[in-house]
């Protein structure tokens, strides 16, 4: 089979994974970005900044800002000033309950699937994806600038 066709199959699988996560968010009655904001609070801990959230899942500042403001307006998050212009994000009690009921079960399923696959296979997958991305960046950097 042609290498590029195999890569296209890989990209299709990536899209299916993204669609699956979207479906999980919908099932939990959350937007994709709200799910990722709350997930980041689990991963990085309470009091992370909006910038931390952007970096965790490669989200735009606008997306994170909108989602955080909406979750705060709904009573799930509290925003507190940090050093300089930083704003720190904390879940309220309602937010902690939301995380407990809607985010942690998804995170547990993701962790269980990862453990079933094993470190060796996941490490190989990560190494190969990083290698492909580096090669693609190299090729794309050779494109003429318009």
N, CA, C and O atoms as a MOPAC input file, in Angstrom:
PM7 MOZYME 1SCF
protein

 N      0.83700 1    -1.18000 1     0.00000 1
 C      0.00000 1     0.00000 1     0.00000 1
 C      0.88100 1     1.24200 1     0.00000 1
 O      1.95300 1     1.24500 1     0.60600 1
 N      0.44700 1     2.26700 1    -0.65800 1
 C      1.17300 1     3.52800 1    -0.76900 1
 C      1.29600 1     4.20500 1     0.59700 1
 O      0.33600 1     4.22600 1     1.36700 1
 N      2.47200 1     4.75700 1     0.89800 1
 C      2.72700 1     5.40800 1     2.19100 1
 C      1.76700 1     6.57500 1     2.42300 1
 O      1.27800 1     6.76800 1     3.53600 1
 N      1.49700 1     7.35900 1     1.36100 1
 C      0.59800 1     8.50900 1     1.55000 1
 C     -0.82800 1     8.05500 1     1.83700 1
 O     -1.53100 1     8.69800 1     2.61700 1
 N     -1.26600 1     6.96800 1     1.22400 1
 C     -2.60500 1     6.43200 1     1.49100 1
 C     -2.70000 1     5.98300 1     2.95100 1
 O     -3.70900 1     6.22100 1     3.61400 1
 N     -1.65800 1     5.34100 1     3.44000 1
 C     -1.63100 1     4.94100 1     4.84500 1
 C     -1.71700 1     6.15900 1     5.75500 1
 O     -2.41400 1     6.14000 1     6.77000 1
 N     -1.00500 1     7.21500 1     5.38500 1
 C     -1.06800 1     8.44100 1     6.18100 1
 C     -2.48100 1     9.02900 1     6.16200 1
 O     -2.97000 1     9.49400 1     7.19200 1
 N     -3.13100 1     9.01200 1     5.01400 1
 C     -4.50500 1     9.52300 1     4.93400 1
 C     -5.43200 1     8.71500 1     5.83900 1
 O     -6.32700 1     9.27500 1     6.47300 1
 N     -5.22200 1     7.40800 1     5.89900 1
 C     -5.99900 1     6.56700 1     6.81700 1
 C     -5.75900 1     6.99100 1     8.26800 1
 O     -6.68300 1     7.01800 1     9.08100 1
 N     -4.50700 1     7.32100 1     8.57300 1
 C     -4.16100 1     7.78100 1     9.92500 1
 C     -4.88800 1     9.09600 1    10.24100 1
 O     -5.44000 1     9.25700 1    11.32900 1
 N     -4.88300 1    10.02600 1     9.29400 1
 C     -5.54900 1    11.31600 1     9.49900 1
 C     -7.05300 1    11.10400 1     9.66800 1
 O     -7.67300 1    11.75400 1    10.51000 1
 N     -7.63800 1    10.22100 1     8.89500 1
 C     -9.07000 1     9.91300 1     9.05400 1
 C     -9.33900 1     9.37000 1    10.45200 1
 O    -10.34800 1     9.71600 1    11.06800 1
 N     -8.45700 1     8.53400 1    10.95200 1
 C     -8.61900 1     8.00300 1    12.29500 1
 C     -8.52800 1     9.12800 1    13.32400 1
 O     -9.29100 1     9.15100 1    14.28900 1
 N     -7.59800 1    10.05700 1    13.12100 1
 C     -7.48800 1    11.20500 1    14.02900 1
 C     -8.79200 1    12.00100 1    14.06300 1
 O     -9.23100 1    12.43900 1    15.12600 1
 N     -9.40200 1    12.18500 1    12.90200 1
 C    -10.68000 1    12.90500 1    12.83800 1
 C    -11.77600 1    12.12300 1    13.55600 1
 O    -12.61900 1    12.71100 1    14.23300 1
 N    -11.76500 1    10.80700 1    13.41000 1
 C    -12.75800 1     9.97900 1    14.11100 1
 C    -12.57100 1    10.08200 1    15.62200 1
 O    -13.54700 1    10.10200 1    16.37200 1
 N    -11.31800 1    10.14800 1    16.06600 1
 C    -11.03800 1    10.31300 1    17.49600 1
 C    -11.58000 1    11.66400 1    17.96800 1
 O    -12.23100 1    11.74800 1    19.00900 1
 N    -11.30900 1    12.71300 1    17.19900 1
 C    -11.82500 1    14.05000 1    17.54500 1
 C    -13.35000 1    14.04400 1    17.61200 1
 O    -13.93900 1    14.61300 1    18.53100 1
 N    -13.98600 1    13.39800 1    16.63400 1
 C    -15.44800 1    13.30400 1    16.61900 1
 C    -15.96100 1    12.51900 1    17.82000 1
 O    -17.01100 1    12.84500 1    18.37400 1
 N    -15.23300 1    11.49700 1    18.22100 1
 C    -15.63000 1    10.69700 1    19.37500 1
 C    -15.58500 1    11.54300 1    20.65000 1
 O    -16.51000 1    11.50400 1    21.46100 1
 N    -14.49200 1    12.31300 1    20.82000 1
 C    -14.39500 1    13.21400 1    21.97400 1
 C    -15.52600 1    14.24300 1    21.94700 1
 O    -16.09900 1    14.56300 1    22.98800 1
 N    -15.84700 1    14.75900 1    20.76600 1
 C    -16.95400 1    15.71100 1    20.64100 1
 C    -18.26200 1    15.04900 1    21.09700 1
 O    -19.04000 1    15.64100 1    21.84500 1
 N    -18.48500 1    13.83300 1    20.64200 1
 C    -19.68500 1    13.10900 1    21.04800 1
 C    -19.74200 1    12.87900 1    22.55100 1
 O    -20.81400 1    12.94300 1    23.15200 1
 N    -18.59100 1    12.61300 1    23.15700 1
 C    -18.54900 1    12.44600 1    24.61200 1
 C    -18.89900 1    13.75400 1    25.31200 1
 O    -19.63200 1    13.75400 1    26.30100 1
 N    -18.37900 1    14.86500 1    24.80300 1
 C    -18.69900 1    16.17200 1    25.39500 1
 C    -20.19700 1    16.44300 1    25.29100 1
 O    -20.82700 1    16.87200 1    26.25700 1
 N    -20.75300 1    16.19300 1    24.12300 1
 C    -22.19000 1    16.40200 1    23.91000 1
 C    -22.99200 1    15.52600 1    24.86400 1
 O    -23.96000 1    15.98400 1    25.47100 1
 N    -22.59100 1    14.27400 1    24.99400 1
 C    -23.27200 1    13.33900 1    25.89000 1
 C    -23.23700 1    13.83600 1    27.34100 1
 O    -24.15600 1    13.58500 1    28.12000 1
 N    -22.16800 1    14.53700 1    27.67900 1
 C    -22.03900 1    15.08100 1    29.03100 1
 C    -22.68100 1    16.47700 1    29.13300 1
 O    -22.61400 1    17.12900 1    30.17500 1
 N    -23.30200 1    16.91900 1    28.02900 1
 C    -23.95200 1    18.22800 1    27.96300 1
 C    -22.94900 1    19.36200 1    28.19900 1
 O    -23.23200 1    20.33300 1    28.90100 1
 N    -21.77400 1    19.20700 1    27.59400 1
 C    -20.71700 1    20.21300 1    27.65600 1
 C    -20.26500 1    20.54100 1    26.24300 1
 O    -20.34200 1    19.70100 1    25.34700 1
 N    -19.79600 1    21.75900 1    26.04900 1
 C    -19.14900 1    22.08200 1    24.77600 1
 C    -17.76900 1    21.43100 1    24.79200 1
 O    -17.25300 1    21.06800 1    25.84900 1
 N    -17.18700 1    21.29000 1    23.61800 1
 C    -15.84000 1    20.71600 1    23.53400 1
 C    -14.86400 1    21.53000 1    24.38200 1
 O    -14.06200 1    20.97200 1    25.13200 1
 N    -14.94200 1    22.85400 1    24.25400 1
 C    -13.99300 1    23.70800 1    24.97300 1
 C    -14.24100 1    23.67300 1    26.47900 1
 O    -13.28600 1    23.70700 1    27.25600 1
 N    -15.49700 1    23.60600 1    26.90800 1
 C    -15.78200 1    23.51200 1    28.34700 1
 C    -15.19500 1    22.22400 1    28.90500 1
 O    -14.60100 1    22.23000 1    29.98300 1
 N    -15.35400 1    21.12300 1    28.18300 1
 C    -14.78200 1    19.85600 1    28.61700 1
 C    -13.26700 1    19.98600 1    28.77400 1
 O    -12.70500 1    19.51600 1    29.76300 1
 N    -12.60800 1    20.61700 1    27.81200 1
 C    -11.15100 1    20.74600 1    27.86300 1
 C    -10.70100 1    21.69200 1    28.97200 1
 O     -9.66700 1    21.45800 1    29.59800 1
 N    -11.45500 1    22.74300 1    29.22000 1
 C    -11.12700 1    23.65900 1    30.32300 1
 C    -11.19500 1    22.90200 1    31.64400 1
 O    -10.27000 1    22.97000 1    32.45400 1
 N    -12.28000 1    22.19000 1    31.85500 1
 C    -12.44700 1    21.43700 1    33.09800 1
 C    -11.41000 1    20.31600 1    33.20900 1
 O    -10.88800 1    20.05000 1    34.29200 1
 N    -11.12000 1    19.66900 1    32.09200 1
 C    -10.11400 1    18.59400 1    32.05700 1
 C     -8.74900 1    19.15800 1    32.46400 1
 O     -7.99400 1    18.51100 1    33.18900 1
 N     -8.44500 1    20.35700 1    31.99700 1
 C     -7.16000 1    20.98300 1    32.33800 1
 C     -7.06900 1    21.25300 1    33.83000 1
 O     -6.00100 1    21.10600 1    34.42400 1
 N     -8.17700 1    21.64500 1    34.43700 1
 C     -8.16100 1    21.86500 1    35.88800 1
 C     -7.83900 1    20.58200 1    36.63500 1
 O     -7.22100 1    20.61800 1    37.69800 1
 N     -8.25600 1    19.45100 1    36.08400 1
 C     -7.90800 1    18.15100 1    36.67600 1
 C     -6.42200 1    17.87300 1    36.45900 1
 O     -5.71500 1    17.48400 1    37.38900 1
 N     -5.95400 1    18.07500 1    35.22500 1
 C     -4.56100 1    17.75600 1    34.88300 1
 C     -3.54900 1    18.67500 1    35.57300 1
 O     -2.55300 1    18.21000 1    36.12700 1
 N     -3.81700 1    19.97700 1    35.53300 1
 C     -2.83700 1    20.95300 1    36.04100 1
 C     -3.12600 1    21.42100 1    37.45900 1
 O     -2.25500 1    21.98600 1    38.12000 1
 N     -4.32200 1    21.19300 1    37.91700 1
 C     -4.69100 1    21.61200 1    39.26400 1
 C     -5.40800 1    22.94900 1    39.26800 1
 O     -5.31600 1    23.73400 1    38.32400 1
 N     -6.10700 1    23.17700 1    40.33000 1
 C     -6.85500 1    24.41800 1    40.48300 1
 C     -5.89600 1    25.59800 1    40.51200 1
 O     -4.78400 1    25.50300 1    41.03200 1
 N     -6.34400 1    26.70500 1    39.94900 1
 C     -5.52300 1    27.91000 1    39.96900 1
 C     -4.62000 1    28.06600 1    38.76300 1
 O     -3.76500 1    28.95200 1    38.73900 1
 N     -4.79800 1    27.21600 1    37.76000 1
 C     -4.00900 1    27.40800 1    36.54200 1
 C     -4.52300 1    28.66200 1    35.82300 1
 O     -5.61500 1    29.15100 1    36.11100 1
 N     -3.74000 1    29.15800 1    34.91000 1
 C     -4.12800 1    30.36200 1    34.18300 1
 C     -4.82600 1    29.98500 1    32.88100 1
 O     -4.77700 1    28.83600 1    32.44100 1
 N     -5.47200 1    30.96700 1    32.28100 1
 C     -6.09300 1    30.73300 1    30.98400 1
 C     -5.02100 1    30.38300 1    29.95200 1
 O     -5.26600 1    29.58800 1    29.04400 1
 N     -3.85400 1    30.96700 1    30.08900 1
 C     -2.74400 1    30.63700 1    29.18100 1
 C     -2.35600 1    29.16200 1    29.32600 1
 O     -2.09800 1    28.48300 1    28.33200 1
 N     -2.31700 1    28.67500 1    30.56400 1
 C     -2.02000 1    27.25000 1    30.79800 1
 C     -3.03200 1    26.37300 1    30.06700 1
 O     -2.67200 1    25.36100 1    29.46500 1
 N     -4.29700 1    26.77100 1    30.12700 1
 C     -5.35800 1    26.00000 1    29.47700 1
 C     -5.14900 1    26.01300 1    27.96200 1
 O     -5.29900 1    24.98600 1    27.30000 1
 N     -4.80400 1    27.17700 1    27.42200 1
 C     -4.52500 1    27.27600 1    25.97800 1
 C     -3.41400 1    26.30900 1    25.57400 1
 O     -3.53700 1    25.58600 1    24.58600 1
 N     -2.34900 1    26.30400 1    26.33600 1
 C     -1.18300 1    25.48500 1    26.00100 1
 C     -1.45900 1    23.99700 1    26.17000 1
 O     -0.93300 1    23.18300 1    25.41200 1
 N     -2.26900 1    23.63300 1    27.14500 1
 C     -2.53300 1    22.21900 1    27.43200 1
 C     -3.14000 1    21.49900 1    26.23400 1
 O     -2.76300 1    20.36800 1    25.92600 1
 N     -4.09000 1    22.16400 1    25.55400 1
 C     -4.78600 1    21.49900 1    24.45200 1
 C     -4.69300 1    22.27100 1    23.13800 1
 O     -5.49200 1    22.04200 1    22.23000 1
 N     -3.72800 1    23.18300 1    23.02800 1
 C     -3.54200 1    23.99200 1    21.81500 1
 C     -4.83100 1    24.70300 1    21.40900 1
 O     -5.22600 1    24.68700 1    20.24400 1
 N     -5.47400 1    25.32300 1    22.38800 1
 C     -6.68600 1    26.08800 1    22.12800 1
 C     -6.34000 1    27.55700 1    21.95800 1
 O     -5.34000 1    28.03200 1    22.49700 1
 N     -7.16900 1    28.27900 1    21.20800 1
 C     -6.92400 1    29.71100 1    21.03100 1
 C     -7.29500 1    30.46100 1    22.30800 1
 O     -8.08500 1    29.98700 1    23.12400 1
 N     -6.70700 1    31.63400 1    22.45400 1
 C     -7.03000 1    32.47500 1    23.60900 1
 C     -8.51300 1    32.82800 1    23.62200 1
 O     -9.14700 1    32.83400 1    24.67700 1
 N     -9.05800 1    33.11900 1    22.45400 1
 C    -10.47700 1    33.47900 1    22.35900 1
 C    -11.37000 1    32.33900 1    22.82000 1
 O    -12.32400 1    32.55500 1    23.56700 1
 N    -11.06300 1    31.12600 1    22.37700 1
 C    -11.86100 1    29.96100 1    22.74200 1
 C    -11.84400 1    29.75400 1    24.25100 1
 O    -12.89100 1    29.56100 1    24.86900 1
 N    -10.66100 1    29.79300 1    24.83800 1
 C    -10.52800 1    29.57900 1    26.28000 1
 C    -11.22000 1    30.70300 1    27.04200 1
 O    -11.96100 1    30.45000 1    27.99200 1
 N    -10.98000 1    31.93500 1    26.62700 1
 C    -11.58100 1    33.08000 1    27.30800 1
 C    -13.10900 1    32.95900 1    27.30200 1
 O    -13.74900 1    33.13100 1    28.34000 1
 N    -13.68600 1    32.66500 1    26.14700 1
 C    -15.14400 1    32.53800 1    26.03600 1
 C    -15.66300 1    31.40700 1    26.92100 1
 O    -16.65200 1    31.57100 1    27.63500 1
 N    -14.99600 1    30.27400 1    26.86800 1
 C    -15.44600 1    29.11300 1    27.62600 1
 C    -15.33000 1    29.35800 1    29.12600 1
 O    -16.24200 1    29.03500 1    29.88700 1
 N    -14.21200 1    29.92800 1    29.54500 1
 C    -14.00300 1    30.20800 1    30.96300 1
 C    -15.04600 1    31.21200 1    31.45400 1
 O    -15.62700 1    31.02700 1    32.52400 1
 N    -15.28500 1    32.26600 1    30.68600 1
 C    -16.28400 1    33.27600 1    31.08200 1
 C    -17.67800 1    32.65100 1    31.18100 1
 O    -18.42800 1    32.95300 1    32.10900 1
 N    -18.02600 1    31.78200 1    30.23100 1
 C    -19.34400 1    31.13400 1    30.25300 1
 C    -19.46900 1    30.21700 1    31.47000 1
 O    -20.48800 1    30.23300 1    32.16000 1
 N    -18.43900 1    29.42400 1    31.73100 1
 C    -18.46600 1    28.53900 1    32.89400 1
 C    -18.52000 1    29.33400 1    34.20400 1
 O    -19.15800 1    28.91100 1    35.16900 1
 N    -17.85000 1    30.48100 1    34.22700 1
 C    -17.89200 1    31.34400 1    35.41700 1
 C    -19.29100 1    31.93400 1    35.58300 1
 O    -19.82500 1    31.97300 1    36.69200 1
 N    -19.87800 1    32.38900 1    34.48500 1
 C    -21.22700 1    32.96100 1    34.52400 1
 C    -22.25000 1    31.92700 1    35.00300 1
 O    -23.20700 1    32.27100 1    35.69600 1
 N    -22.04800 1    30.67100 1    34.63400 1
 C    -22.94500 1    29.58300 1    35.03700 1
 C    -22.67700 1    29.10700 1    36.46800 1
 O    -23.39400 1    28.25100 1    36.98700 1
 N    -21.64200 1    29.66500 1    37.10000 1
 C    -21.35600 1    29.32600 1    38.49000 1
 C    -20.42500 1    28.14900 1    38.70300 1
 O    -20.30100 1    27.65500 1    39.82400 1
 N    -19.76100 1    27.68700 1    37.63900 1
 C    -18.87200 1    26.53600 1    37.75700 1
 C    -17.41400 1    26.90900 1    38.00600 1
 O    -16.64100 1    26.10100 1    38.52000 1
 N    -17.04100 1    28.13200 1    37.64100 1
 C    -15.66100 1    28.58400 1    37.82000 1
 C    -15.63300 1    29.91700 1    38.54900 1
 O    -16.57500 1    30.70700 1    38.49800 1
 N    -14.52100 1    30.13300 1    39.22400 1
 C    -14.24100 1    31.39900 1    39.88000 1
 C    -12.92700 1    31.91800 1    39.31300 1
 O    -11.96700 1    31.16000 1    39.17900 1
 N    -12.87600 1    33.19300 1    38.98400 1
 C    -11.66800 1    33.79400 1    38.42500 1
 C    -11.06300 1    34.72100 1    39.47400 1
 O    -11.75200 1    35.55800 1    40.05900 1
 N     -9.76600 1    34.55500 1    39.69900 1
 C     -9.07900 1    35.38300 1    40.69400 1
 C     -7.80600 1    35.94200 1    40.08000 1
 O     -7.12600 1    35.26900 1    39.30500 1
 N     -7.49200 1    37.18700 1    40.43800 1
 C     -6.26900 1    37.78800 1    39.87900 1
 C     -5.02300 1    37.06200 1    40.38100 1
 O     -4.95300 1    36.61300 1    41.52500 1
 N     -4.05900 1    36.96600 1    39.49400 1
 C     -2.76100 1    36.40200 1    39.83900 1
 C     -1.72500 1    37.49500 1    39.69800 1
 O     -2.08800 1    38.67100 1    39.64300 1
 N     -0.45300 1    37.15400 1    39.63700 1
 C      0.59200 1    38.16300 1    39.45700 1
 C      0.45300 1    38.87600 1    38.10200 1
 O      0.11300 1    38.24600 1    37.10000 1
 N      0.70900 1    40.14500 1    38.07700 1
 C      0.61900 1    40.90500 1    36.82400 1
 C     -0.80000 1    40.89300 1    36.29200 1
 O     -1.75000 1    41.19300 1    37.01500 1
 N     -0.93600 1    40.54400 1    35.02400 1
 C     -2.25900 1    40.51900 1    34.38600 1
 C     -2.88300 1    39.12200 1    34.38700 1
 O     -3.94400 1    38.90500 1    33.80100 1
 N     -2.22300 1    38.19400 1    35.04100 1
 C     -2.72800 1    36.81600 1    35.06300 1
 C     -4.07700 1    36.71900 1    35.76300 1
 O     -4.35600 1    37.42900 1    36.73000 1
 N     -4.88900 1    35.83400 1    35.25200 1
 C     -6.14800 1    35.48300 1    35.90800 1
 C     -6.09900 1    33.98800 1    36.16600 1
 O     -5.89300 1    33.19300 1    35.24900 1
 N     -6.28800 1    33.62100 1    37.40500 1
 C     -6.25500 1    32.21200 1    37.78800 1
 C     -7.66900 1    31.65900 1    37.80800 1
 O     -8.61800 1    32.35500 1    38.17000 1
 N     -7.80000 1    30.39200 1    37.41300 1
 C     -9.10000 1    29.74700 1    37.25400 1
 C     -9.25900 1    28.66900 1    38.32700 1
 O     -8.40900 1    27.79300 1    38.48300 1
 N    -10.35700 1    28.75500 1    39.05300 1
 C    -10.67100 1    27.79200 1    40.11300 1
 C    -12.09100 1    27.27500 1    39.91700 1
 O    -12.98000 1    28.03700 1    39.53700 1
 N    -12.31100 1    25.99900 1    40.17100 1
 C    -13.69000 1    25.51500 1    40.14400 1
 C    -14.40800 1    25.92600 1    41.43000 1
 O    -13.79500 1    25.96100 1    42.49700 1
 N    -15.67800 1    26.23100 1    41.33500 1
 C    -16.50800 1    26.43800 1    42.51000 1
 C    -16.92800 1    25.05800 1    43.02000 1
 O    -16.52800 1    24.04400 1    42.44800 1
 N    -17.71800 1    25.00800 1    44.07100 1
 C    -18.23100 1    23.71100 1    44.52800 1
 C    -19.03700 1    23.04700 1    43.41400 1
 O    -18.91300 1    21.84600 1    43.17400 1
 N    -19.87100 1    23.84900 1    42.73100 1
 C    -20.65000 1    23.30400 1    41.60400 1
 C    -19.71600 1    22.81800 1    40.50300 1
 O    -19.99700 1    21.81600 1    39.84500 1
 N    -18.61100 1    23.51900 1    40.30200 1
 C    -17.62500 1    23.11500 1    39.30500 1
 C    -16.93300 1    21.82100 1    39.67600 1
 O    -16.68000 1    20.97300 1    38.82000 1
 N    -16.62800 1    21.67100 1    40.95600 1
 C    -16.00300 1    20.41600 1    41.41000 1
 C    -16.96200 1    19.23700 1    41.21400 1
 O    -16.55000 1    18.14200 1    40.82900 1
 N    -18.23000 1    19.47900 1    41.48300 1
 C    -19.23300 1    18.43000 1    41.27200 1
 C    -19.33500 1    18.08500 1    39.79100 1
 O    -19.40600 1    16.91300 1    39.42100 1
 N    -19.34000 1    19.11700 1    38.94400 1
 C    -19.39000 1    18.91200 1    37.49600 1
 C    -18.18800 1    18.09200 1    37.02700 1
 O    -18.33700 1    17.16600 1    36.23000 1
 N    -17.01100 1    18.43300 1    37.51900 1
 C    -15.78900 1    17.69900 1    37.17100 1
 C    -15.90700 1    16.24400 1    37.63000 1
 O    -15.59600 1    15.31900 1    36.88000 1
 N    -16.35700 1    16.05800 1    38.86000 1
 C    -16.49300 1    14.71000 1    39.43100 1
 C    -17.45900 1    13.84800 1    38.61700 1
 O    -17.19800 1    12.67000 1    38.37200 1
 N    -18.56700 1    14.44200 1    38.20400 1
 C    -19.61200 1    13.67900 1    37.52000 1
 C    -19.37700 1    13.51200 1    36.02400 1
 O    -19.75500 1    12.49100 1    35.45000 1
 N    -18.75800 1    14.50100 1    35.38900 1
 C    -18.70000 1    14.49400 1    33.93000 1
 C    -17.30400 1    14.34000 1    33.33700 1
 O    -17.15100 1    13.75900 1    32.26400 1
 N    -16.29700 1    14.84800 1    34.01300 1
 C    -14.94800 1    14.81100 1    33.44900 1
 C    -14.16600 1    13.58900 1    33.93300 1
 O    -13.54000 1    12.88900 1    33.13600 1
 N    -14.20600 1    13.34400 1    35.21800 1
 C    -13.40600 1    12.23000 1    35.75600 1
 C    -13.77100 1    10.87100 1    35.17200 1
 O    -12.87300 1    10.06000 1    34.94300 1
 N    -15.06600 1    10.57800 1    34.91500 1
 C    -15.35200 1     9.28300 1    34.27300 1
 C    -14.72900 1     9.15700 1    32.87900 1
 O    -14.26300 1     8.08100 1    32.50600 1
 N    -14.71800 1    10.25000 1    32.10900 1
 C    -14.09700 1    10.21200 1    30.77500 1
 C    -12.59400 1    10.04000 1    30.89600 1
 O    -11.98300 1     9.26500 1    30.16000 1
 N    -12.00700 1    10.77100 1    31.83200 1
 C    -10.56400 1    10.67200 1    32.04800 1
 C    -10.18900 1     9.26100 1    32.49500 1
 O     -9.16000 1     8.73200 1    32.07700 1
 N    -11.00700 1     8.65600 1    33.33100 1
 C    -10.74700 1     7.28200 1    33.77900 1
 C    -10.81300 1     6.29900 1    32.61800 1
 O     -9.99900 1     5.37900 1    32.53400 1
 N    -11.77500 1     6.48800 1    31.72400 1
 C    -11.88300 1     5.61800 1    30.54700 1
 C    -10.65900 1     5.77500 1    29.65000 1
 O    -10.13400 1     4.79000 1    29.12900 1
 N    -10.20600 1     7.01800 1    29.47000 1
 C     -9.01500 1     7.28000 1    28.65400 1
 C     -7.78900 1     6.62000 1    29.28900 1
 O     -6.98100 1     6.00500 1    28.59300 1
 N     -7.65400 1     6.74900 1    30.59600 1
 C     -6.52300 1     6.14300 1    31.30900 1
 C     -6.56300 1     4.61900 1    31.21200 1
 O     -5.53000 1     3.98100 1    31.00800 1
 N     -7.75100 1     4.03700 1    31.35900 1
 C     -7.88100 1     2.57700 1    31.29000 1
 C     -7.50300 1     2.06700 1    29.89600 1
 O     -6.81200 1     1.05700 1    29.76400 1
 N     -7.95800 1     2.77000 1    28.86700 1
 C     -7.61500 1     2.37000 1    27.49500 1
 C     -6.10300 1     2.46500 1    27.28000 1
 O     -5.51000 1     1.60100 1    26.63300 1
 N     -5.48600 1     3.50600 1    27.82000 1
 C     -4.03400 1     3.68100 1    27.67900 1
 C     -3.27300 1     2.56700 1    28.37200 1
 O     -2.29100 1     2.04800 1    27.84300 1
 N     -3.73000 1     2.20900 1    29.54900 1
 C     -3.06100 1     1.12300 1    30.28300 1
 C     -3.21700 1    -0.22000 1    29.56200 1
 O     -2.30500 1    -1.04600 1    29.56200 1
 N     -4.37600 1    -0.42000 1    28.95600 1
 C     -4.59500 1    -1.66500 1    28.20800 1
 C     -3.66900 1    -1.75200 1    27.00400 1
 O     -3.23800 1    -2.84100 1    26.62400 1
 N     -3.36600 1    -0.60900 1    26.40600 1
 C     -2.48300 1    -0.60200 1    25.24800 1
 C     -1.03500 1    -0.82100 1    25.69000 1
 O     -0.29500 1    -1.56400 1    25.04600 1
 N     -0.64200 1    -0.19400 1    26.75800 1
 C      0.69600 1    -0.38800 1    27.30100 1
 C      1.67300 1     0.69400 1    26.90100 1
 O      1.51900 1     1.36400 1    25.88000 1
 N      2.68500 1     0.84300 1    27.74000 1
 C      3.69300 1     1.89000 1    27.54100 1
 C      4.46700 1     1.73300 1    26.23900 1
 O      4.70000 1     2.71200 1    25.53100 1
 N      4.85900 1     0.52500 1    25.92600 1
 C      5.69400 1     0.29700 1    24.74400 1
 C      4.97600 1     0.73200 1    23.46700 1
 O      5.54500 1     1.44400 1    22.63900 1
 N      3.72200 1     0.29800 1    23.31400 1
 C      2.96900 1     0.66300 1    22.10800 1
 C      2.67400 1     2.16000 1    22.05900 1
 O      2.78400 1     2.78300 1    21.00300 1
 N      2.30200 1     2.73200 1    23.19400 1
 C      2.01500 1     4.17200 1    23.21700 1
 C      3.27200 1     4.99000 1    22.94300 1
 O      3.21400 1     6.01400 1    22.26100 1
 N      4.39600 1     4.54300 1    23.46800 1
 C      5.65300 1     5.23500 1    23.21500 1
 C      6.00800 1     5.18000 1    21.72900 1
 O      6.45100 1     6.17700 1    21.15900 1
 N      5.81600 1     4.02300 1    21.10300 1
 C      6.08300 1     3.89300 1    19.66400 1
 C      5.15500 1     4.80400 1    18.86400 1
 O      5.59200 1     5.46800 1    17.92400 1
 N      3.88300 1     4.83400 1    19.23500 1
 C      2.91900 1     5.69900 1    18.55200 1
 C      3.33600 1     7.17200 1    18.67100 1
 O      3.29000 1     7.91900 1    17.69300 1
 N      3.73400 1     7.56800 1    19.85100 1
 C      4.14700 1     8.95000 1    20.09000 1
 C      5.41200 1     9.29500 1    19.30400 1
 O      5.49100 1    10.35700 1    18.68600 1
 N      6.39300 1     8.40600 1    19.32600 1
 C      7.63700 1     8.64100 1    18.59100 1
 C      7.38000 1     8.76800 1    17.09500 1
 O      7.91800 1     9.66200 1    16.44200 1
 N      6.56200 1     7.87700 1    16.55600 1
 C      6.28800 1     7.92000 1    15.11800 1
 C      5.48500 1     9.15900 1    14.73100 1
 O      5.72900 1     9.74900 1    13.67800 1
 N      4.54200 1     9.55500 1    15.56200 1
 C      3.76800 1    10.76600 1    15.26700 1
 C      4.65900 1    11.99400 1    15.32600 1
 O      4.54200 1    12.88700 1    14.48600 1
 N      5.54500 1    12.04900 1    16.30700 1
 C      6.49600 1    13.17600 1    16.40100 1
 C      7.41100 1    13.20700 1    15.17000 1
 O      7.68300 1    14.27300 1    14.61800 1
 N      7.87900 1    12.03600 1    14.74900 1
 C      8.76200 1    11.96200 1    13.58500 1
 C      8.03900 1    12.46900 1    12.34100 1
 O      8.58400 1    13.27500 1    11.58600 1
 N      6.79600 1    11.99200 1    12.12700 1
 C      6.05000 1    12.44300 1    10.96200 1
 C      5.83900 1    13.95600 1    11.01400 1
 O      6.00000 1    14.63700 1    10.00100 1
 N      5.48500 1    14.48100 1    12.17300 1
 C      5.22700 1    15.91500 1    12.29500 1
 C      6.48700 1    16.71800 1    11.98700 1
 O      6.40800 1    17.74000 1    11.30500 1
 N      7.62900 1    16.28700 1    12.46700 1
 C      8.89400 1    16.97800 1    12.17900 1
 C      9.19400 1    16.95800 1    10.67700 1
 O      9.62400 1    17.96300 1    10.11200 1
 N      8.96200 1    15.80500 1    10.03300 1
 C      9.18900 1    15.71100 1     8.59600 1
 C      8.22000 1    16.60300 1     7.81300 1
 O      8.60800 1    17.24200 1     6.83500 1
 N      6.96800 1    16.63900 1     8.24900 1
 C      5.97500 1    17.48600 1     7.58400 1
 C      6.33700 1    18.95700 1     7.74900 1
 O      6.23700 1    19.72900 1     6.79500 1
 N      6.75400 1    19.35200 1     8.94000 1
 C      7.16800 1    20.74700 1     9.15400 1
 C      8.34100 1    21.09800 1     8.23800 1
 O      8.38200 1    22.18000 1     7.65100 1
 N      9.27900 1    20.18500 1     8.12500 1
 C     10.44100 1    20.37800 1     7.25900 1
 C      9.99100 1    20.58300 1     5.80700 1
 O     10.43500 1    21.52000 1     5.14200 1
 N      9.12100 1    19.71400 1     5.32800 1
 C      8.61800 1    19.82400 1     3.95400 1
 C      7.81200 1    21.10800 1     3.75100 1
 O      7.97300 1    21.79200 1     2.74100 1
 N      6.95600 1    21.42800 1     4.70400 1
 C      6.10800 1    22.62100 1     4.59100 1
 C      6.94600 1    23.89600 1     4.64000 1
 O      6.59400 1    24.88900 1     4.00200 1
 N      8.03400 1    23.88300 1     5.37800 1
 C      8.90200 1    25.05500 1     5.44000 1
 C      9.61300 1    25.33200 1     4.12200 1
 O     10.08900 1    26.44200 1     3.88600 1
 N      9.68100 1    24.31600 1     3.26500 1
 C     10.29300 1    24.47300 1     1.94900 1
 C      9.32700 1    25.03700 1     0.90200 1
 O      9.73300 1    25.33900 1    -0.22000 1
 N      8.07100 1    25.17500 1     1.26500 1
 C      7.08700 1    25.73300 1     0.32300 1
 C      7.37700 1    27.20200 1     0.08600 1
 O      7.82000 1    27.90000 1     0.99900 1
 N      7.13400 1    27.68400 1    -1.12400 1
 C      7.37000 1    29.11200 1    -1.38800 1
 C      6.42100 1    29.96500 1    -0.56300 1
 O      5.25500 1    29.61700 1    -0.37700 1
 N      6.92900 1    31.07100 1    -0.07700 1
 C      6.10900 1    32.02500 1     0.69500 1
 C      5.35300 1    32.90400 1    -0.26800 1
 O      5.93900 1    33.43800 1    -1.21100 1
 N      4.06400 1    33.06500 1    -0.05100 1
 C      3.23800 1    33.88700 1    -0.93000 1
 C      3.14400 1    35.29600 1    -0.43200 1
 O      2.48500 1    36.12800 1    -1.05400 1

